Amino acid sequence: MRIAVLSGKGGTGKTLVAVNLACVADYAQYIDCDAEEPNGHLFFKPQNTEEKIINRLIPVIDETKCDLCRKCVDFCRFNALALIGNKIKVFDKICHSCGGCKIVCPQNAITEKEKRIGKVISGTSENVRVETGMTEVGESSAVPVISALLADKSDVETVITDCPPGCACTVMESIKDADYCVLVAEPTLFGVHNLNMVYELVKAFKKPHGVILNKCVEGIDIAENYCKEKQLKVISRIKFDKELGKLNSDGEIVSRVNAGYKAMFADTLKSIKEEVSHETASDS
């Protein structure tokens, strides 16, 4: 079962939820797809880590063979190649590594070289296998790193994907194989605006989903009202708690140090699995 945890912006408690859902499973795989700013590893502090470098292929022009026919330039829909003066210029930061320019070149003047764009760090933290994607500084897109991170399918029963915040291409890549999406939101007007963004995204992807409301304060129910209006299932409510905030800011995994929160997140994971089972039964 692959559970993706999303939020419309940073700071809602998305990683708090993802990390603790992984911890309360019997055994889980936690995948941090927030490859531009991953922080799940700061909580897990994984041991026995291994590192895998992620590369992508970038075209290289052999000027001794190139006759400046422009076929590669005309082919590229991302404008990653341009004829400037008497040579073809490659803009590797916007190249999508499709290899099409190499195929259409009639002079076989294009080869490809590997460029490092990031890495995947794997390790363990008690009952959790921790997989962290990290994009190289200056890379324009984390999608190739996320794609590589998710490529190795695990046979672990519970897989928790910690998605990037927002609803951009990186989030779409992170949820495409998810069985269920958890939307984490704050009880504020801004929080509801961002909840609406990720709600529209998972709806477009036709993913089963539910909401976890974080930092709940008695008497402030704007997010609750939004969920009622949209008929969104609220899986769990996490009260505003200074002690929880302190533990979280200290890099502690609350379900490992607080029995009450362990029970709460265990109940939440159980509810999610029941929702997935219900959705599966409905589809069949």
N, C-alpha and C positions, 0 to 999 in steps of 0.2 A: 504494500500500500504506500503510495507516494503522496505525501501531504505537503502542499506549498503554502508558505506563510507570507502574506503580502501586507503592505500598507501604502497609503497614498503619499506619504512623506516620511522622512526620518524622524526618530524620536518618539514614535507612538508606542513602542514596546514590542516591535516585531521580532527582534532578536531575542528579547526576554522570553517571549512565547515559544519561539522555535527551539531554543536551547533547552528549555524545561520540558517541552513535549518529547524531545529526544531522550532526555534523562529518565523520564518516568516509564518509558517502554522497557520491556525485558531486555531487548538488545535493539539498537537502532543505528542508522547511518544518518549523520547530519551533514548536509551539503550547503556550504556558504557560497551562494551565487552572487552576493554583493561584492563582485570581484574588484571594483574600484576602491571600496573602503570596507573590506571584511573585518568583522570584529568578534565573530563567534569564538574564534580560537583564544581570545583573551579570557573568556570564561572557562573553556574546556581545558586549556593549557595541555594540549595533547602530547603524549609520549611516543617514543619510537617512530619519529616522523620520517617520511620519505618525500623527496621532491622530484617532480616531473616537469621538465621545461616544455612549454607550449610554443610552437613555431607556426608561422604561416608562410606560404610561398609568394614571393614578389617577383614580377618580371624584370629581366635584365636585357637590355638592348645591345646587340653586337653591331656597333656602328660600321664595321667593315662589310657586313652583309646587308644592312638596312638600306633600301633605296628610297625611303621617305614616301612610300605609297599611301600612307595614312590609313590603311585598312584596320590596323589595331586601334588607332585613335577613334575612328568612326564606329568601331564595334563597342567600345567601352561606354556603357550607359552611366557610369559613375564619374566620368571625366577624370579618370586616374592617369590618363596618358594625353599628352599634347605635343603637337609639332611646334617647336620654338626655334626659329632660325633654321639651321640645317641639321637638327637632331630631335629625336623623340625623347621627351622628358617624362619620367615616371614619378607620380606623386604617391608614394607608397602608403601614406597615412589614410588615403581614401580608397586604396585598392581593396577589392573584396576577394582577391585570390581565387577567382573563378577559373583562370587558365584559358579563357576564351581568346585573349590576344595572341597567345602562343599558337593556338590552333589555326587562326585565320591568317597568320603571317605567311605570305607566299615565298618568302626568301629564307624561312627558318632562322630568322635573325633574333628570335626571342627564346631565351632560356629562363629558368627560375632559380632563385636562391631562397634559403630559409632566413626568416627574420624572427627573432625572439619577441613574443608579444606578452608573455606572462608565464605563470607557473601554477601547478596544483600541488598543494602540500597535504599529505595524508598522514594520519596518526590515530592514536586511540586515547580515550579518556574514560576509564572504568568500562561501562557497558555501551559506550558510544564510539562508533567509527567516525572520525572527523575528517571531512574533505573540504579544503579551503582553496578557492580560486583567487589568484592575485594578478591583476593586469599591470604591465610595465608602465611606469610613469610616462605620460605623454601620448599613450595610445588613445586613439579617438573612439574606439569601441571595445567593450568588454565581451561582446557576443561570442567571438571565437573561443575565448577562454571558458565561458559558461558552457558552450557547446561541447568542448573537450571534457569539462568537468562532469557533465551529465552523460557522456557517451558510454562509459563503463557501467552497464546495468548491474545492480547489486541484487543478490538473492535474499537480502535481509528483509524481514517482513515489514518493518516500519522504516520508511525513509522520509526524513523531514528536510524540505528545501527552504532555506532562508533566502528569500528573493531580494533583489535590490528594491529600494523605495521608488514609488512613482508608477508609471504605466508605459514606459518606453520599450524599445526593442529588447533590452536586456531582461525585462520582466516577462515579456512574451516568450522569449527563449526559455526562461526558467520554469514556466508553468505548462509548457506544451504537452508534457508527459504526465502531468499531475492527475491523480484520481480525485483529489478534493483540494479546494482552496480555502484557506482561513484568512479572513480580512480583519486586520487589527486596526482599531480606531479609537480616537480620544473623544470625550463628550464635549466638544466645542464646535462652534460654527465652522472654523477652519478645518477641524478634524472631519466633520461631516462632508465638507466640500471634497476633501481628499479621499474619503471613503467612497463617495459617489464615483470618482474616477476609476478606482480599482474594481468597483462593482460593475460598471459598464464594461470593463475589460474582460472579466471572467464570464460575464453574460455573453459577450461576443464570441468567446472561446467555448461556450456551452459547457463550462466546468461546474460541477456541483460545488456549492460554497455555503459558508456560514460566517458569522461575525463574532469576534471577541472584543468586548468593550473594555478598555483599559483606563485606569485613573478615574474610576467612577466616583462621583461625589453626590451625596444625597441632595435631591432637589434640582439637580442639573440633568435634564433628560433629553437634550436636543438630539443626541445620537440615537437614543432609544426610540424617540418618536420617528426618526428617519427610518429605522429598521422596521417599525410597525407599518409605516406608510408604504414601504417597498416590499413588505412581507418577507423580510430577511430574517432567517433564524439566528437568534443570538445564542451561541453555544455556551458562552461563559462571560461572567462579569468580574473584573479584577478591581477591587476597591483602591482608591487613592490611599497609599500607606507609606509613611515616611521611612519606616523600617525596611520595607521592600526596596524603596529607592536607594537607601544607604547600601544594602547588600548588593544591589545591582551595580551601583557606581563603584563599589569595591571589587568588582569582578567576580563576585560569588554567584554560584548557581543556586538559586533559592530553594529549589526542590531537593537539593542535597544537604541543606543545612536547616531547613524548617519543615517540620512534619506536616503542618497545616497546609503549606503551599504544595508540598509533595502530593497530598491527597487531592487538592484542588486541581492540579494539572493532570493527575491520573484520571480523575473523573472527566476532565475535558477531553483527554485523548480517547477515553472510552466512548464519549458522546460522538466524537468525530468518526470513529470506526463504525458506530451504529448507523450514523448518517450515510456513510459510504455503502454499508451493507444494504440499507434501505434503497438507496439510489440504484444499486446493482440489481436488486430484486425487481424494482420498478421497470428497469430497462429490459429485463428478460421477460 
